[in-house]
Amino acid sequence: MTTTITFDFDVSAFGALRLAPSEFAREMRVAAAVQWYAQGIVSQGKAAELANLTRAEFLQELHHRKIPACQVTADELADEIHGD
């Protein structure tokens, strides 16, 4: 099942960003998914799904946008390794 969400934008928004409406919609999806992943709201797999990308493509987007692909801190990783 899918849900459609509609946004109304002034035509000038597309020109300002130099994007066609379809590119603008794709960019909004990817940007939202990246932001939610960076905030720890969604997993990497869910973010890729929301962005309509494969996991590999999502990882490339993270790299392009300079967002760490690993959301685990060094302390959290040490705790997991040591079983604390």
mmCIF file of the N, C-alpha and C atoms, coordinates in Angstrom:
data_MODEL
# 
_entry.id   MODEL 
# 
loop_
_atom_site.group_PDB 
_atom_site.id 
_atom_site.type_symbol 
_atom_site.label_atom_id 
_atom_site.label_alt_id 
_atom_site.label_comp_id 
_atom_site.label_asym_id 
_atom_site.label_entity_id 
_atom_site.label_seq_id 
_atom_site.pdbx_PDB_ins_code 
_atom_site.Cartn_x 
_atom_site.Cartn_y 
_atom_site.Cartn_z 
_atom_site.occupancy 
_atom_site.B_iso_or_equiv 
_atom_site.pdbx_formal_charge 
_atom_site.auth_seq_id 
_atom_site.auth_comp_id 
_atom_site.auth_asym_id 
_atom_site.auth_atom_id 
_atom_site.pdbx_PDB_model_num 
ATOM 1   N N  . MET A 1 1  ? 0.836  -1.171 0.000   1.00 0.00 ? 1  MET A N  1 
ATOM 2   C CA . MET A 1 1  ? 0.000  0.000  0.000   1.00 0.00 ? 1  MET A CA 1 
ATOM 3   C C  . MET A 1 1  ? 0.888  1.243  0.000   1.00 0.00 ? 1  MET A C  1 
ATOM 4   N N  . THR A 1 2  ? 0.518  2.229  -0.756  1.00 0.00 ? 2  THR A N  1 
ATOM 5   C CA . THR A 1 2  ? 1.257  3.487  -0.782  1.00 0.00 ? 2  THR A CA 1 
ATOM 6   C C  . THR A 1 2  ? 0.322  4.645  -0.464  1.00 0.00 ? 2  THR A C  1 
ATOM 7   N N  . THR A 1 3  ? 0.902  5.701  -0.027  1.00 0.00 ? 3  THR A N  1 
ATOM 8   C CA . THR A 1 3  ? 0.172  6.929  0.255   1.00 0.00 ? 3  THR A CA 1 
ATOM 9   C C  . THR A 1 3  ? 0.800  8.044  -0.550  1.00 0.00 ? 3  THR A C  1 
ATOM 10  N N  . THR A 1 4  ? -0.017 8.893  -1.096  1.00 0.00 ? 4  THR A N  1 
ATOM 11  C CA . THR A 1 4  ? 0.476  10.033 -1.858  1.00 0.00 ? 4  THR A CA 1 
ATOM 12  C C  . THR A 1 4  ? 0.329  11.290 -1.018  1.00 0.00 ? 4  THR A C  1 
ATOM 13  N N  . ILE A 1 5  ? 1.398  12.067 -0.972  1.00 0.00 ? 5  ILE A N  1 
ATOM 14  C CA . ILE A 1 5  ? 1.400  13.335 -0.257  1.00 0.00 ? 5  ILE A CA 1 
ATOM 15  C C  . ILE A 1 5  ? 1.640  14.423 -1.299  1.00 0.00 ? 5  ILE A C  1 
ATOM 16  N N  . THR A 1 6  ? 0.849  15.474 -1.246  1.00 0.00 ? 6  THR A N  1 
ATOM 17  C CA . THR A 1 6  ? 0.957  16.547 -2.227  1.00 0.00 ? 6  THR A CA 1 
ATOM 18  C C  . THR A 1 6  ? 1.399  17.826 -1.532  1.00 0.00 ? 6  THR A C  1 
ATOM 19  N N  . PHE A 1 7  ? 2.368  18.504 -2.138  1.00 0.00 ? 7  PHE A N  1 
ATOM 20  C CA . PHE A 1 7  ? 2.832  19.800 -1.669  1.00 0.00 ? 7  PHE A CA 1 
ATOM 21  C C  . PHE A 1 7  ? 2.608  20.815 -2.778  1.00 0.00 ? 7  PHE A C  1 
ATOM 22  N N  . ASP A 1 8  ? 2.222  22.005 -2.417  1.00 0.00 ? 8  ASP A N  1 
ATOM 23  C CA . ASP A 1 8  ? 2.077  23.091 -3.385  1.00 0.00 ? 8  ASP A CA 1 
ATOM 24  C C  . ASP A 1 8  ? 3.257  24.038 -3.229  1.00 0.00 ? 8  ASP A C  1 
ATOM 25  N N  . PHE A 1 9  ? 3.951  24.276 -4.354  1.00 0.00 ? 9  PHE A N  1 
ATOM 26  C CA . PHE A 1 9  ? 5.092  25.189 -4.364  1.00 0.00 ? 9  PHE A CA 1 
ATOM 27  C C  . PHE A 1 9  ? 4.897  26.215 -5.460  1.00 0.00 ? 9  PHE A C  1 
ATOM 28  N N  . ASP A 1 10 ? 5.349  27.400 -5.200  1.00 0.00 ? 10 ASP A N  1 
ATOM 29  C CA . ASP A 1 10 ? 5.365  28.423 -6.234  1.00 0.00 ? 10 ASP A CA 1 
ATOM 30  C C  . ASP A 1 10 ? 6.349  27.986 -7.314  1.00 0.00 ? 10 ASP A C  1 
ATOM 31  N N  . VAL A 1 11 ? 6.041  28.226 -8.546  1.00 0.00 ? 11 VAL A N  1 
ATOM 32  C CA . VAL A 1 11 ? 6.890  27.817 -9.674  1.00 0.00 ? 11 VAL A CA 1 
ATOM 33  C C  . VAL A 1 11 ? 8.300  28.375 -9.529  1.00 0.00 ? 11 VAL A C  1 
ATOM 34  N N  . SER A 1 12 ? 8.451  29.520 -8.895  1.00 0.00 ? 12 SER A N  1 
ATOM 35  C CA . SER A 1 12 ? 9.772  30.130 -8.755  1.00 0.00 ? 12 SER A CA 1 
ATOM 36  C C  . SER A 1 12 ? 10.725 29.277 -7.920  1.00 0.00 ? 12 SER A C  1 
ATOM 37  N N  . ALA A 1 13 ? 10.189 28.407 -7.045  1.00 0.00 ? 13 ALA A N  1 
ATOM 38  C CA . ALA A 1 13 ? 11.042 27.543 -6.224  1.00 0.00 ? 13 ALA A CA 1 
ATOM 39  C C  . ALA A 1 13 ? 11.863 26.601 -7.102  1.00 0.00 ? 13 ALA A C  1 
ATOM 40  N N  . PHE A 1 14 ? 11.264 26.098 -8.160  1.00 0.00 ? 14 PHE A N  1 
ATOM 41  C CA . PHE A 1 14 ? 11.973 25.173 -9.043  1.00 0.00 ? 14 PHE A CA 1 
ATOM 42  C C  . PHE A 1 14 ? 13.087 25.892 -9.794  1.00 0.00 ? 14 PHE A C  1 
ATOM 43  N N  . GLY A 1 15 ? 12.813 27.107 -10.233 1.00 0.00 ? 15 GLY A N  1 
ATOM 44  C CA . GLY A 1 15 ? 13.820 27.884 -10.944 1.00 0.00 ? 15 GLY A CA 1 
ATOM 45  C C  . GLY A 1 15 ? 14.980 28.263 -10.037 1.00 0.00 ? 15 GLY A C  1 
ATOM 46  N N  . ALA A 1 16 ? 14.669 28.619 -8.793  1.00 0.00 ? 16 ALA A N  1 
ATOM 47  C CA . ALA A 1 16 ? 15.713 29.020 -7.847  1.00 0.00 ? 16 ALA A CA 1 
ATOM 48  C C  . ALA A 1 16 ? 16.676 27.871 -7.580  1.00 0.00 ? 16 ALA A C  1 
ATOM 49  N N  . LEU A 1 17 ? 16.149 26.663 -7.538  1.00 0.00 ? 17 LEU A N  1 
ATOM 50  C CA . LEU A 1 17 ? 16.984 25.492 -7.269  1.00 0.00 ? 17 LEU A CA 1 
ATOM 51  C C  . LEU A 1 17 ? 17.511 24.847 -8.553  1.00 0.00 ? 17 LEU A C  1 
ATOM 52  N N  . ARG A 1 18 ? 17.044 25.356 -9.683  1.00 0.00 ? 18 ARG A N  1 
ATOM 53  C CA . ARG A 1 18 ? 17.424 24.799 -10.990 1.00 0.00 ? 18 ARG A CA 1 
ATOM 54  C C  . ARG A 1 18 ? 17.095 23.316 -11.083 1.00 0.00 ? 18 ARG A C  1 
ATOM 55  N N  . LEU A 1 19 ? 15.903 22.964 -10.613 1.00 0.00 ? 19 LEU A N  1 
ATOM 56  C CA . LEU A 1 19 ? 15.450 21.584 -10.662 1.00 0.00 ? 19 LEU A CA 1 
ATOM 57  C C  . LEU A 1 19 ? 14.078 21.517 -11.319 1.00 0.00 ? 19 LEU A C  1 
ATOM 58  N N  . ALA A 1 20 ? 13.874 20.471 -12.100 1.00 0.00 ? 20 ALA A N  1 
ATOM 59  C CA . ALA A 1 20 ? 12.549 20.191 -12.637 1.00 0.00 ? 20 ALA A CA 1 
ATOM 60  C C  . ALA A 1 20 ? 11.695 19.673 -11.480 1.00 0.00 ? 20 ALA A C  1 
ATOM 61  N N  . PRO A 1 21 ? 10.381 19.772 -11.575 1.00 0.00 ? 21 PRO A N  1 
ATOM 62  C CA . PRO A 1 21 ? 9.530  19.295 -10.481 1.00 0.00 ? 21 PRO A CA 1 
ATOM 63  C C  . PRO A 1 21 ? 9.824  17.854 -10.051 1.00 0.00 ? 21 PRO A C  1 
ATOM 64  N N  . SER A 1 22 ? 10.074 16.959 -10.985 1.00 0.00 ? 22 SER A N  1 
ATOM 65  C CA . SER A 1 22 ? 10.366 15.568 -10.607 1.00 0.00 ? 22 SER A CA 1 
ATOM 66  C C  . SER A 1 22 ? 11.695 15.465 -9.857  1.00 0.00 ? 22 SER A C  1 
ATOM 67  N N  . GLU A 1 23 ? 12.684 16.266 -10.262 1.00 0.00 ? 23 GLU A N  1 
ATOM 68  C CA . GLU A 1 23 ? 13.972 16.269 -9.560  1.00 0.00 ? 23 GLU A CA 1 
ATOM 69  C C  . GLU A 1 23 ? 13.822 16.881 -8.165  1.00 0.00 ? 23 GLU A C  1 
ATOM 70  N N  . PHE A 1 24 ? 12.985 17.895 -8.064  1.00 0.00 ? 24 PHE A N  1 
ATOM 71  C CA . PHE A 1 24 ? 12.714 18.546 -6.792  1.00 0.00 ? 24 PHE A CA 1 
ATOM 72  C C  . PHE A 1 24 ? 12.078 17.553 -5.817  1.00 0.00 ? 24 PHE A C  1 
ATOM 73  N N  . ALA A 1 25 ? 11.103 16.785 -6.302  1.00 0.00 ? 25 ALA A N  1 
ATOM 74  C CA . ALA A 1 25 ? 10.437 15.785 -5.461  1.00 0.00 ? 25 ALA A CA 1 
ATOM 75  C C  . ALA A 1 25 ? 11.429 14.725 -5.004  1.00 0.00 ? 25 ALA A C  1 
ATOM 76  N N  . ARG A 1 26 ? 12.298 14.265 -5.903  1.00 0.00 ? 26 ARG A N  1 
ATOM 77  C CA . ARG A 1 26 ? 13.310 13.270 -5.541  1.00 0.00 ? 26 ARG A CA 1 
ATOM 78  C C  . ARG A 1 26 ? 14.240 13.842 -4.477  1.00 0.00 ? 26 ARG A C  1 
ATOM 79  N N  . GLU A 1 27 ? 14.687 15.070 -4.673  1.00 0.00 ? 27 GLU A N  1 
ATOM 80  C CA . GLU A 1 27 ? 15.601 15.708 -3.719  1.00 0.00 ? 27 GLU A CA 1 
ATOM 81  C C  . GLU A 1 27 ? 14.946 15.854 -2.351  1.00 0.00 ? 27 GLU A C  1 
ATOM 82  N N  . MET A 1 28 ? 13.676 16.192 -2.308  1.00 0.00 ? 28 MET A N  1 
ATOM 83  C CA . MET A 1 28 ? 12.973 16.300 -1.025  1.00 0.00 ? 28 MET A CA 1 
ATOM 84  C C  . MET A 1 28 ? 12.931 14.955 -0.314  1.00 0.00 ? 28 MET A C  1 
ATOM 85  N N  . ARG A 1 29 ? 12.652 13.889 -1.061  1.00 0.00 ? 29 ARG A N  1 
ATOM 86  C CA . ARG A 1 29 ? 12.597 12.542 -0.464  1.00 0.00 ? 29 ARG A CA 1 
ATOM 87  C C  . ARG A 1 29 ? 13.936 12.151 0.127   1.00 0.00 ? 29 ARG A C  1 
ATOM 88  N N  . VAL A 1 30 ? 14.985 12.347 -0.668  1.00 0.00 ? 30 VAL A N  1 
ATOM 89  C CA . VAL A 1 30 ? 16.328 11.956 -0.235  1.00 0.00 ? 30 VAL A CA 1 
ATOM 90  C C  . VAL A 1 30 ? 16.771 12.817 0.946   1.00 0.00 ? 30 VAL A C  1 
ATOM 91  N N  . ALA A 1 31 ? 16.554 14.121 0.856   1.00 0.00 ? 31 ALA A N  1 
ATOM 92  C CA . ALA A 1 31 ? 16.969 15.026 1.935   1.00 0.00 ? 31 ALA A CA 1 
ATOM 93  C C  . ALA A 1 31 ? 16.262 14.683 3.248   1.00 0.00 ? 31 ALA A C  1 
ATOM 94  N N  . ALA A 1 32 ? 14.985 14.391 3.177   1.00 0.00 ? 32 ALA A N  1 
ATOM 95  C CA . ALA A 1 32 ? 14.244 14.025 4.386   1.00 0.00 ? 32 ALA A CA 1 
ATOM 96  C C  . ALA A 1 32 ? 14.774 12.723 4.968   1.00 0.00 ? 32 ALA A C  1 
ATOM 97  N N  . ALA A 1 33 ? 14.986 11.732 4.121   1.00 0.00 ? 33 ALA A N  1 
ATOM 98  C CA . ALA A 1 33 ? 15.479 10.436 4.596   1.00 0.00 ? 33 ALA A CA 1 
ATOM 99  C C  . ALA A 1 33 ? 16.868 10.576 5.229   1.00 0.00 ? 33 ALA A C  1 
ATOM 100 N N  . VAL A 1 34 ? 17.743 11.351 4.596   1.00 0.00 ? 34 VAL A N  1 
ATOM 101 C CA . VAL A 1 34 ? 19.091 11.570 5.132   1.00 0.00 ? 34 VAL A CA 1 
ATOM 102 C C  . VAL A 1 34 ? 18.999 12.268 6.492   1.00 0.00 ? 34 VAL A C  1 
ATOM 103 N N  . GLN A 1 35 ? 18.154 13.283 6.587   1.00 0.00 ? 35 GLN A N  1 
ATOM 104 C CA . GLN A 1 35 ? 18.007 14.020 7.845   1.00 0.00 ? 35 GLN A CA 1 
ATOM 105 C C  . GLN A 1 35 ? 17.479 13.121 8.951   1.00 0.00 ? 35 GLN A C  1 
ATOM 106 N N  . TRP A 1 36 ? 16.458 12.339 8.655   1.00 0.00 ? 36 TRP A N  1 
ATOM 107 C CA . TRP A 1 36 ? 15.890 11.454 9.668   1.00 0.00 ? 36 TRP A CA 1 
ATOM 108 C C  . TRP A 1 36 ? 16.885 10.383 10.090  1.00 0.00 ? 36 TRP A C  1 
ATOM 109 N N  . TYR A 1 37 ? 17.694 9.902  9.146   1.00 0.00 ? 37 TYR A N  1 
ATOM 110 C CA . TYR A 1 37 ? 18.737 8.927  9.486   1.00 0.00 ? 37 TYR A CA 1 
ATOM 111 C C  . TYR A 1 37 ? 19.789 9.593  10.381  1.00 0.00 ? 37 TYR A C  1 
ATOM 112 N N  . ALA A 1 38 ? 20.233 10.778 10.007  1.00 0.00 ? 38 ALA A N  1 
ATOM 113 C CA . ALA A 1 38 ? 21.267 11.489 10.775  1.00 0.00 ? 38 ALA A CA 1 
ATOM 114 C C  . ALA A 1 38 ? 20.788 11.778 12.201  1.00 0.00 ? 38 ALA A C  1 
ATOM 115 N N  . GLN A 1 39 ? 19.495 11.993 12.382  1.00 0.00 ? 39 GLN A N  1 
ATOM 116 C CA . GLN A 1 39 ? 18.936 12.259 13.703  1.00 0.00 ? 39 GLN A CA 1 
ATOM 117 C C  . GLN A 1 39 ? 18.684 10.975 14.486  1.00 0.00 ? 39 GLN A C  1 
ATOM 118 N N  . GLY A 1 40 ? 18.863 9.828  13.841  1.00 0.00 ? 40 GLY A N  1 
ATOM 119 C CA . GLY A 1 40 ? 18.646 8.558  14.511  1.00 0.00 ? 40 GLY A CA 1 
ATOM 120 C C  . GLY A 1 40 ? 17.178 8.163  14.599  1.00 0.00 ? 40 GLY A C  1 
ATOM 121 N N  . ILE A 1 41 ? 16.338 8.801  13.802  1.00 0.00 ? 41 ILE A N  1 
ATOM 122 C CA . ILE A 1 41 ? 14.901 8.520  13.829  1.00 0.00 ? 41 ILE A CA 1 
ATOM 123 C C  . ILE A 1 41 ? 14.577 7.236  13.074  1.00 0.00 ? 41 ILE A C  1 
ATOM 124 N N  . VAL A 1 42 ? 15.283 7.007  11.969  1.00 0.00 ? 42 VAL A N  1 
ATOM 125 C CA . VAL A 1 42 ? 15.055 5.800  11.163  1.00 0.00 ? 42 VAL A CA 1 
ATOM 126 C C  . VAL A 1 42 ? 16.379 5.078  10.944  1.00 0.00 ? 42 VAL A C  1 
ATOM 127 N N  . SER A 1 43 ? 16.281 3.801  10.674  1.00 0.00 ? 43 SER A N  1 
ATOM 128 C CA . SER A 1 43 ? 17.470 3.000  10.378  1.00 0.00 ? 43 SER A CA 1 
ATOM 129 C C  . SER A 1 43 ? 17.964 3.302  8.967   1.00 0.00 ? 43 SER A C  1 
ATOM 130 N N  . GLN A 1 44 ? 19.159 2.834  8.676   1.00 0.00 ? 44 GLN A N  1 
ATOM 131 C CA . GLN A 1 44 ? 19.725 3.008  7.350   1.00 0.00 ? 44 GLN A CA 1 
ATOM 132 C C  . GLN A 1 44 ? 18.855 2.348  6.274   1.00 0.00 ? 44 GLN A C  1 
ATOM 133 N N  . GLY A 1 45 ? 18.388 1.149  6.560   1.00 0.00 ? 45 GLY A N  1 
ATOM 134 C CA . GLY A 1 45 ? 17.541 0.441  5.608   1.00 0.00 ? 45 GLY A CA 1 
ATOM 135 C C  . GLY A 1 45 ? 16.225 1.150  5.374   1.00 0.00 ? 45 GLY A C  1 
ATOM 136 N N  . LYS A 1 46 ? 15.595 1.641  6.449   1.00 0.00 ? 46 LYS A N  1 
ATOM 137 C CA . LYS A 1 46 ? 14.321 2.363  6.325   1.00 0.00 ? 46 LYS A CA 1 
ATOM 138 C C  . LYS A 1 46 ? 14.531 3.683  5.596   1.00 0.00 ? 46 LYS A C  1 
ATOM 139 N N  . ALA A 1 47 ? 15.628 4.361  5.879   1.00 0.00 ? 47 ALA A N  1 
ATOM 140 C CA . ALA A 1 47 ? 15.915 5.627  5.202   1.00 0.00 ? 47 ALA A CA 1 
ATOM 141 C C  . ALA A 1 47 ? 16.094 5.403  3.702   1.00 0.00 ? 47 ALA A C  1 
ATOM 142 N N  . ALA A 1 48 ? 16.799 4.344  3.340   1.00 0.00 ? 48 ALA A N  1 
ATOM 143 C CA . ALA A 1 48 ? 16.973 4.027  1.918   1.00 0.00 ? 48 ALA A CA 1 
ATOM 144 C C  . ALA A 1 48 ? 15.620 3.776  1.269   1.00 0.00 ? 48 ALA A C  1 
ATOM 145 N N  . GLU A 1 49 ? 14.765 3.053  1.968   1.00 0.00 ? 49 GLU A N  1 
ATOM 146 C CA . GLU A 1 49 ? 13.424 2.766  1.453   1.00 0.00 ? 49 GLU A CA 1 
ATOM 147 C C  . GLU A 1 49 ? 12.618 4.062  1.287   1.00 0.00 ? 49 GLU A C  1 
ATOM 148 N N  . LEU A 1 50 ? 12.665 4.937  2.282   1.00 0.00 ? 50 LEU A N  1 
ATOM 149 C CA . LEU A 1 50 ? 11.946 6.210  2.203   1.00 0.00 ? 50 LEU A CA 1 
ATOM 150 C C  . LEU A 1 50 ? 12.461 7.076  1.058   1.00 0.00 ? 50 LEU A C  1 
ATOM 151 N N  . ALA A 1 51 ? 13.764 7.008  0.814   1.00 0.00 ? 51 ALA A N  1 
ATOM 152 C CA . ALA A 1 51 ? 14.371 7.789  -0.261  1.00 0.00 ? 51 ALA A CA 1 
ATOM 153 C C  . ALA A 1 51 ? 14.167 7.138  -1.626  1.00 0.00 ? 51 ALA A C  1 
ATOM 154 N N  . ASN A 1 52 ? 13.603 5.932  -1.631  1.00 0.00 ? 52 ASN A N  1 
ATOM 155 C CA . ASN A 1 52 ? 13.405 5.169  -2.865  1.00 0.00 ? 52 ASN A CA 1 
ATOM 156 C C  . ASN A 1 52 ? 14.755 4.867  -3.531  1.00 0.00 ? 52 ASN A C  1 
ATOM 157 N N  . LEU A 1 53 ? 15.741 4.494  -2.688  1.00 0.00 ? 53 LEU A N  1 
ATOM 158 C CA . LEU A 1 53 ? 17.081 4.160  -3.149  1.00 0.00 ? 53 LEU A CA 1 
ATOM 159 C C  . LEU A 1 53 ? 17.452 2.774  -2.644  1.00 0.00 ? 53 LEU A C  1 
ATOM 160 N N  . THR A 1 54 ? 18.420 2.156  -3.312  1.00 0.00 ? 54 THR A N  1 
ATOM 161 C CA . THR A 1 54 ? 18.987 0.934  -2.756  1.00 0.00 ? 54 THR A CA 1 
ATOM 162 C C  . THR A 1 54 ? 19.845 1.339  -1.561  1.00 0.00 ? 54 THR A C  1 
ATOM 163 N N  . ARG A 1 55 ? 20.206 0.381  -0.740  1.00 0.00 ? 55 ARG A N  1 
ATOM 164 C CA . ARG A 1 55 ? 21.055 0.705  0.414   1.00 0.00 ? 55 ARG A CA 1 
ATOM 165 C C  . ARG A 1 55 ? 22.398 1.270  -0.051  1.00 0.00 ? 55 ARG A C  1 
ATOM 166 N N  . ALA A 1 56 ? 22.955 0.698  -1.119  1.00 0.00 ? 56 ALA A N  1 
ATOM 167 C CA . ALA A 1 56 ? 24.230 1.194  -1.656  1.00 0.00 ? 56 ALA A CA 1 
ATOM 168 C C  . ALA A 1 56 ? 24.091 2.636  -2.151  1.00 0.00 ? 56 ALA A C  1 
ATOM 169 N N  . GLU A 1 57 ? 22.994 2.940  -2.835  1.00 0.00 ? 57 GLU A N  1 
ATOM 170 C CA . GLU A 1 57 ? 22.772 4.306  -3.311  1.00 0.00 ? 57 GLU A CA 1 
ATOM 171 C C  . GLU A 1 57 ? 22.604 5.267  -2.137  1.00 0.00 ? 57 GLU A C  1 
ATOM 172 N N  . PHE A 1 58 ? 21.931 4.800  -1.080  1.00 0.00 ? 58 PHE A N  1 
ATOM 173 C CA . PHE A 1 58 ? 21.755 5.642  0.101   1.00 0.00 ? 58 PHE A CA 1 
ATOM 174 C C  . PHE A 1 58 ? 23.102 5.924  0.765   1.00 0.00 ? 58 PHE A C  1 
ATOM 175 N N  . LEU A 1 59 ? 23.940 4.905  0.858   1.00 0.00 ? 59 LEU A N  1 
ATOM 176 C CA . LEU A 1 59 ? 25.285 5.110  1.417   1.00 0.00 ? 59 LEU A CA 1 
ATOM 177 C C  . LEU A 1 59 ? 26.067 6.130  0.596   1.00 0.00 ? 59 LEU A C  1 
ATOM 178 N N  . GLN A 1 60 ? 25.911 6.089  -0.722  1.00 0.00 ? 60 GLN A N  1 
ATOM 179 C CA . GLN A 1 60 ? 26.571 7.080  -1.578  1.00 0.00 ? 60 GLN A CA 1 
ATOM 180 C C  . GLN A 1 60 ? 26.042 8.486  -1.290  1.00 0.00 ? 60 GLN A C  1 
ATOM 181 N N  . GLU A 1 61 ? 24.727 8.598  -1.073  1.00 0.00 ? 61 GLU A N  1 
ATOM 182 C CA . GLU A 1 61 ? 24.139 9.899  -0.725  1.00 0.00 ? 61 GLU A CA 1 
ATOM 183 C C  . GLU A 1 61 ? 24.699 10.408 0.595   1.00 0.00 ? 61 GLU A C  1 
ATOM 184 N N  . LEU A 1 62 ? 24.808 9.522  1.573   1.00 0.00 ? 62 LEU A N  1 
ATOM 185 C CA . LEU A 1 62 ? 25.383 9.926  2.857   1.00 0.00 ? 62 LEU A CA 1 
ATOM 186 C C  . LEU A 1 62 ? 26.801 10.453 2.669   1.00 0.00 ? 62 LEU A C  1 
ATOM 187 N N  . HIS A 1 63 ? 27.593 9.741  1.895   1.00 0.00 ? 63 HIS A N  1 
ATOM 188 C CA . HIS A 1 63 ? 28.972 10.164 1.635   1.00 0.00 ? 63 HIS A CA 1 
ATOM 189 C C  . HIS A 1 63 ? 28.986 11.523 0.936   1.00 0.00 ? 63 HIS A C  1 
ATOM 190 N N  . HIS A 1 64 ? 28.141 11.665 -0.084  1.00 0.00 ? 64 HIS A N  1 
ATOM 191 C CA . HIS A 1 64 ? 28.063 12.917 -0.845  1.00 0.00 ? 64 HIS A CA 1 
ATOM 192 C C  . HIS A 1 64 ? 27.681 14.091 0.061   1.00 0.00 ? 64 HIS A C  1 
ATOM 193 N N  . ARG A 1 65 ? 26.813 13.836 1.019   1.00 0.00 ? 65 ARG A N  1 
ATOM 194 C CA . ARG A 1 65 ? 26.324 14.893 1.910   1.00 0.00 ? 65 ARG A CA 1 
ATOM 195 C C  . ARG A 1 65 ? 27.140 15.003 3.204   1.00 0.00 ? 65 ARG A C  1 
ATOM 196 N N  . LYS A 1 66 ? 28.219 14.206 3.269   1.00 0.00 ? 66 LYS A N  1 
ATOM 197 C CA . LYS A 1 66 ? 29.133 14.230 4.409   1.00 0.00 ? 66 LYS A CA 1 
ATOM 198 C C  . LYS A 1 66 ? 28.442 13.878 5.733   1.00 0.00 ? 66 LYS A C  1 
ATOM 199 N N  . ILE A 1 67 ? 27.573 12.871 5.661   1.00 0.00 ? 67 ILE A N  1 
ATOM 200 C CA . ILE A 1 67 ? 26.878 12.352 6.841   1.00 0.00 ? 67 ILE A CA 1 
ATOM 201 C C  . ILE A 1 67 ? 27.489 10.993 7.165   1.00 0.00 ? 67 ILE A C  1 
ATOM 202 N N  . PRO A 1 68 ? 27.933 10.760 8.398   1.00 0.00 ? 68 PRO A N  1 
ATOM 203 C CA . PRO A 1 68 ? 28.521 9.460  8.740   1.00 0.00 ? 68 PRO A CA 1 
ATOM 204 C C  . PRO A 1 68 ? 27.528 8.323  8.525   1.00 0.00 ? 68 PRO A C  1 
ATOM 205 N N  . ALA A 1 69 ? 27.995 7.261  7.900   1.00 0.00 ? 69 ALA A N  1 
ATOM 206 C CA . ALA A 1 69 ? 27.142 6.094  7.646   1.00 0.00 ? 69 ALA A CA 1 
ATOM 207 C C  . ALA A 1 69 ? 26.932 5.287  8.912   1.00 0.00 ? 69 ALA A C  1 
ATOM 208 N N  . CYS A 1 70 ? 27.860 5.387  9.841   1.00 0.00 ? 70 CYS A N  1 
ATOM 209 C CA . CYS A 1 70 ? 27.770 4.642  11.102  1.00 0.00 ? 70 CYS A CA 1 
ATOM 210 C C  . CYS A 1 70 ? 27.256 5.595  12.179  1.00 0.00 ? 70 CYS A C  1 
ATOM 211 N N  . GLN A 1 71 ? 26.149 5.229  12.799  1.00 0.00 ? 71 GLN A N  1 
ATOM 212 C CA . GLN A 1 71 ? 25.546 6.086  13.816  1.00 0.00 ? 71 GLN A CA 1 
ATOM 213 C C  . GLN A 1 71 ? 25.898 5.650  15.236  1.00 0.00 ? 71 GLN A C  1 
ATOM 214 N N  . VAL A 1 72 ? 26.793 4.687  15.381  1.00 0.00 ? 72 VAL A N  1 
ATOM 215 C CA . VAL A 1 72 ? 27.202 4.196  16.698  1.00 0.00 ? 72 VAL A CA 1 
ATOM 216 C C  . VAL A 1 72 ? 28.406 5.007  17.164  1.00 0.00 ? 72 VAL A C  1 
ATOM 217 N N  . THR A 1 73 ? 28.363 5.470  18.402  1.00 0.00 ? 73 THR A N  1 
ATOM 218 C CA . THR A 1 73 ? 29.497 6.209  18.944  1.00 0.00 ? 73 THR A CA 1 
ATOM 219 C C  . THR A 1 73 ? 30.589 5.231  19.368  1.00 0.00 ? 73 THR A C  1 
ATOM 220 N N  . ALA A 1 74 ? 31.777 5.742  19.549  1.00 0.00 ? 74 ALA A N  1 
ATOM 221 C CA . ALA A 1 74 ? 32.901 4.908  19.978  1.00 0.00 ? 74 ALA A CA 1 
ATOM 222 C C  . ALA A 1 74 ? 32.604 4.271  21.335  1.00 0.00 ? 74 ALA A C  1 
ATOM 223 N N  . ASP A 1 75 ? 31.994 5.013  22.239  1.00 0.00 ? 75 ASP A N  1 
ATOM 224 C CA . ASP A 1 75 ? 31.650 4.479  23.565  1.00 0.00 ? 75 ASP A CA 1 
ATOM 225 C C  . ASP A 1 75 ? 30.625 3.348  23.464  1.00 0.00 ? 75 ASP A C  1 
ATOM 226 N N  . GLU A 1 76 ? 29.615 3.528  22.604  1.00 0.00 ? 76 GLU A N  1 
ATOM 227 C CA . GLU A 1 76 ? 28.615 2.496  22.415  1.00 0.00 ? 76 GLU A CA 1 
ATOM 228 C C  . GLU A 1 76 ? 29.239 1.229  21.838  1.00 0.00 ? 76 GLU A C  1 
ATOM 229 N N  . LEU A 1 77 ? 30.147 1.401  20.902  1.00 0.00 ? 77 LEU A N  1 
ATOM 230 C CA . LEU A 1 77 ? 30.829 0.258  20.287  1.00 0.00 ? 77 LEU A CA 1 
ATOM 231 C C  . LEU A 1 77 ? 31.700 -0.459 21.324  1.00 0.00 ? 77 LEU A C  1 
ATOM 232 N N  . ALA A 1 78 ? 32.411 0.300  22.151  1.00 0.00 ? 78 ALA A N  1 
ATOM 233 C CA . ALA A 1 78 ? 33.247 -0.292 23.194  1.00 0.00 ? 78 ALA A CA 1 
ATOM 234 C C  . ALA A 1 78 ? 32.375 -1.076 24.184  1.00 0.00 ? 78 ALA A C  1 
ATOM 235 N N  . ASP A 1 79 ? 31.212 -0.517 24.545  1.00 0.00 ? 79 ASP A N  1 
ATOM 236 C CA . ASP A 1 79 ? 30.307 -1.214 25.448  1.00 0.00 ? 79 ASP A CA 1 
ATOM 237 C C  . ASP A 1 79 ? 29.844 -2.537 24.850  1.00 0.00 ? 79 ASP A C  1 
ATOM 238 N N  . GLU A 1 80 ? 29.546 -2.554 23.552  1.00 0.00 ? 80 GLU A N  1 
ATOM 239 C CA . GLU A 1 80 ? 29.102 -3.780 22.895  1.00 0.00 ? 80 GLU A CA 1 
ATOM 240 C C  . GLU A 1 80 ? 30.216 -4.810 22.862  1.00 0.00 ? 80 GLU A C  1 
ATOM 241 N N  . ILE A 1 81 ? 31.431 -4.370 22.590  1.00 0.00 ? 81 ILE A N  1 
ATOM 242 C CA . ILE A 1 81 ? 32.568 -5.274 22.508  1.00 0.00 ? 81 ILE A CA 1 
ATOM 243 C C  . ILE A 1 81 ? 32.863 -5.891 23.876  1.00 0.00 ? 81 ILE A C  1 
ATOM 244 N N  . HIS A 1 82 ? 32.793 -5.088 24.911  1.00 0.00 ? 82 HIS A N  1 
ATOM 245 C CA . HIS A 1 82 ? 33.129 -5.541 26.258  1.00 0.00 ? 82 HIS A CA 1 
ATOM 246 C C  . HIS A 1 82 ? 31.934 -6.119 27.011  1.00 0.00 ? 82 HIS A C  1 
ATOM 247 N N  . GLY A 1 83 ? 30.737 -6.061 26.389  1.00 0.00 ? 83 GLY A N  1 
ATOM 248 C CA . GLY A 1 83 ? 29.550 -6.630 27.006  1.00 0.00 ? 83 GLY A CA 1 
ATOM 249 C C  . GLY A 1 83 ? 29.037 -5.865 28.202  1.00 0.00 ? 83 GLY A C  1 
ATOM 250 N N  . ASP A 1 84 ? 29.343 -4.603 28.274  1.00 0.00 ? 84 ASP A N  1 
ATOM 251 C CA . ASP A 1 84 ? 28.877 -3.784 29.412  1.00 0.00 ? 84 ASP A CA 1 
ATOM 252 C C  . ASP A 1 84 ? 27.432 -3.413 29.260  1.00 0.00 ? 84 ASP A C  1 
# 
